[in-house]
Amino acid sequence: MMLSSFKGKVVALAFIHTTCSHCQDLTRVLNVIQKDYQARNVVVLACAFEDGVVQNFLGYLKALQPTFPAGIAPESEVKKYLDWNDKRDGALMIPHMVFLDAKGIIRGDFDGKDGFYSNMDGNIRAQLDKMTKGAAPAKAAKK
């Protein structure tokens, strides 16, 4: 599946490690967000890329049951997509989220050391609300 297949939709793309507790929390939040925002032309995707991801991925799927497409990629491809260079940018911290508008243009890019994740649900919804203005309002997540 290529990102280009989602042209015309707002995409929330999460780069994760399947064994990371913060990434697992993000998956739980994204499960609800996908349900709440699908009518607003939003697609949530996740890409896992840690060492051992092939061995860990099925356990992640079984435990967290993502309600959105999730897959795996080599770390080198993730860094290439993000134009990430460890010497220039430091270590790639996860989770890392990228938000693309309906034309495929990146409108938000938040790595794991960003304060964005201190309020994952609220900040993701705010980003998506800004990108889907004019669509029906999202309902708040139930805890």
ChimeraX attribute file (.defattr): number of C-alpha atoms within 10 A of each C-alpha:
attribute: neighborCount
match mode: 1-to-1
recipient: residues
	/A:1	7
	/A:2	6
	/A:3	11
	/A:4	10
	/A:5	8
	/A:6	18
	/A:7	15
	/A:8	13
	/A:9	19
	/A:10	26
	/A:11	26
	/A:12	24
	/A:13	21
	/A:14	25
	/A:15	27
	/A:16	25
	/A:17	26
	/A:18	26
	/A:19	16
	/A:20	13
	/A:21	11
	/A:22	17
	/A:23	21
	/A:24	19
	/A:25	13
	/A:26	19
	/A:27	26
	/A:28	16
	/A:29	18
	/A:30	26
	/A:31	16
	/A:32	17
	/A:33	25
	/A:34	19
	/A:35	16
	/A:36	17
	/A:37	23
	/A:38	14
	/A:39	12
	/A:40	19
	/A:41	14
	/A:42	24
	/A:43	20
	/A:44	23
	/A:45	22
	/A:46	23
	/A:47	21
	/A:48	25
	/A:49	22
	/A:50	19
	/A:51	12
	/A:52	11
	/A:53	19
	/A:54	15
	/A:55	9
	/A:56	15
	/A:57	20
	/A:58	12
	/A:59	14
	/A:60	18
	/A:61	14
	/A:62	9
	/A:63	10
	/A:64	14
	/A:65	14
	/A:66	21
	/A:67	17
	/A:68	17
	/A:69	12
	/A:70	19
	/A:71	16
	/A:72	18
	/A:73	14
	/A:74	14
	/A:75	16
	/A:76	11
	/A:77	12
	/A:78	17
	/A:79	14
	/A:80	11
	/A:81	9
	/A:82	14
	/A:83	9
	/A:84	16
	/A:85	12
	/A:86	9
	/A:87	7
	/A:88	7
	/A:89	9
	/A:90	9
	/A:91	12
	/A:92	17
	/A:93	14
	/A:94	19
	/A:95	24
	/A:96	23
	/A:97	23
	/A:98	17
	/A:99	22
	/A:100	24
	/A:101	20
	/A:102	17
	/A:103	13
	/A:104	16
	/A:105	12
	/A:106	14
	/A:107	14
	/A:108	15
	/A:109	16
	/A:110	17
	/A:111	17
	/A:112	18
	/A:113	14
	/A:114	13
	/A:115	11
	/A:116	17
	/A:117	20
	/A:118	10
	/A:119	9
	/A:120	16
	/A:121	18
	/A:122	15
	/A:123	14
	/A:124	20
	/A:125	19
	/A:126	13
	/A:127	14
	/A:128	23
	/A:129	17
	/A:130	11
	/A:131	19
	/A:132	19
	/A:133	10
	/A:134	9
	/A:135	12
	/A:136	11
	/A:137	12
	/A:138	17
	/A:139	10
	/A:140	12
	/A:141	13
	/A:142	5
	/A:143	4
